Amino acid sequence: MFSSLSSWWSPPTPAPTGEKYDPTNPKMNPLNPQGLKPCCACPETKSARDACFLQHGGEGGECAELLTKHVECMRSLGFQI
C-alpha cells in the first residue's frame, strides 16, 4: 500500500550500473527532457551572470546573486554543479 507513496519522496532513479551519469540524456535525467547541454542550459541567467562578471570583474560580490540564480537553474535541470 505504501510503496506507491514512498516513490514520491524517492530521488530519481539513478543510471544503470556500468553507465556513467549523463545529465544530457533524458532517459537518465528526467529533469532535462530536452537533453540540453550545459553550455545551452539557462541562457537567461547565464547571460546576466556573464555581463555582470564582465562589468564588475568578479570581485567584490556584486555578482553573487546572479551566480546563485544560475547555479540553481542548472541544478534544477539535473546538472551536478
Backbone hydrogen bonds in HBPLUS format (Angstrom, degrees):
<---DONOR---> <-ACCEPTOR-->    atom                        ^
c    i                          cat <-CA-CA->   ^        H-A-AA   ^      H-
h    n   atom  resd res      DA  || num        DHA   H-A  angle D-A-AA Bond
n    s   type  num  typ     dist DA aas  dist angle  dist       angle   num
A0006-SER N   A0002-PHE O   2.94 MM   4  6.10 160.6  1.98 155.7 160.3     1
A0008-TRP N   A0005-LEU O   3.13 MM   3  5.59 149.3  2.23 109.5 117.7     2
A0009-TRP N   A0006-SER O   3.20 MM   3  5.57 137.8  2.38 105.7 115.5     3
A0010-SER N   A0007-SER O   3.41 MM   3  5.01 153.9  2.48  91.9  99.3     4
A0019-GLU N   A0016-PRO O   3.13 MM   3  5.87 163.3  2.16 138.6 142.9     5
A0025-ASN N   A0022-ASP O   3.05 MM   3  5.53 166.3  2.07 118.6 123.1     6
A0028-MET N   A0025-ASN O   2.99 MM   3  5.45 133.8  2.21 113.1 124.7     7
A0029-ASN N   A0025-ASN O   2.86 MM   4  5.95 150.0  1.95 155.3 164.8     8
A0032-ASN N   A0029-ASN O   3.14 MM   3  5.75 165.0  2.16 118.3 122.9     9
A0035-GLY N   A0032-ASN O   3.10 MM   3  5.49 157.5  2.15 112.9 119.9    10
A0040-CYS N   A0037-LYS O   2.93 MM   3  5.47 147.2  2.04 117.0 126.6    11
A0041-ALA N   A0037-LYS O   3.10 MM   4  6.18 123.0  2.44 150.8 165.8    12
A0046-LYS N   A0042-CYS O   3.00 MM   4  6.03 154.1  2.07 153.1 161.5    13
A0047-SER N   A0043-PRO O   3.00 MM   4  5.97 164.8  2.02 143.0 146.3    14
A0048-ALA N   A0044-GLU O   3.23 MM   4  6.40 159.8  2.27 143.8 149.4    15
A0049-ARG N   A0045-THR O   2.96 MM   4  6.00 157.3  2.01 142.3 149.0    16
A0050-ASP N   A0046-LYS O   2.89 MM   4  6.07 166.2  1.91 152.8 156.6    17
A0051-ALA N   A0047-SER O   2.96 MM   4  6.04 160.0  2.00 144.5 150.0    18
A0052-CYS N   A0048-ALA O   3.07 MM   4  6.21 155.0  2.14 142.8 149.4    19
A0053-PHE N   A0049-ARG O   3.00 MM   4  6.29 160.5  2.04 152.5 157.7    20
A0054-LEU N   A0050-ASP O   2.93 MM   4  6.17 152.5  2.01 148.2 155.9    21
A0055-GLN N   A0051-ALA O   2.96 MM   4  6.11 150.3  2.05 143.9 151.9    22
A0056-HIS N   A0052-CYS O   2.78 MM   4  5.85 168.3  1.79 157.9 161.2    23
A0057-GLY N   A0053-PHE O   2.77 MM   4  4.85 135.6  1.97 124.8 133.6    24
A0064-ALA N   A0061-GLY O   3.38 MM   3  5.25 171.1  2.39 105.1 107.3    25
A0067-LEU N   A0063-CYS O   2.93 MM   4  6.11 156.8  1.99 156.3 163.6    26
A0068-THR N   A0064-ALA O   2.94 MM   4  6.12 157.8  1.99 147.8 153.5    27
A0069-LYS N   A0065-GLU O   3.02 MM   4  6.28 157.3  2.07 146.4 152.2    28
A0070-HIS N   A0066-LEU O   3.04 MM   4  6.25 153.8  2.11 143.5 150.4    29
A0071-VAL N   A0067-LEU O   2.98 MM   4  6.23 162.2  2.01 153.0 157.5    30
A0072-GLU N   A0068-THR O   2.97 MM   4  6.16 161.0  2.00 149.7 155.0    31
A0073-CYS N   A0069-LYS O   2.99 MM   4  6.17 154.0  2.06 143.7 150.7    32
A0074-MET N   A0070-HIS O   2.94 MM   4  6.21 162.0  1.98 152.6 157.1    33
A0075-ARG N   A0071-VAL O   2.92 MM   4  6.13 161.7  1.95 151.9 157.0    34
A0076-SER N   A0072-GLU O   2.93 MM   4  6.08 144.0  2.07 141.9 151.8    35
A0077-LEU N   A0074-MET O   3.11 MM   3  5.31 144.7  2.24 101.0 111.3    36
A0079-PHE N   A0074-MET O   3.17 MM   5  5.58 158.3  2.22 148.6 142.1    37
A0078-GLY N   A0075-ARG O   2.94 MM   3  4.96 161.2  1.98 105.9 110.9    38
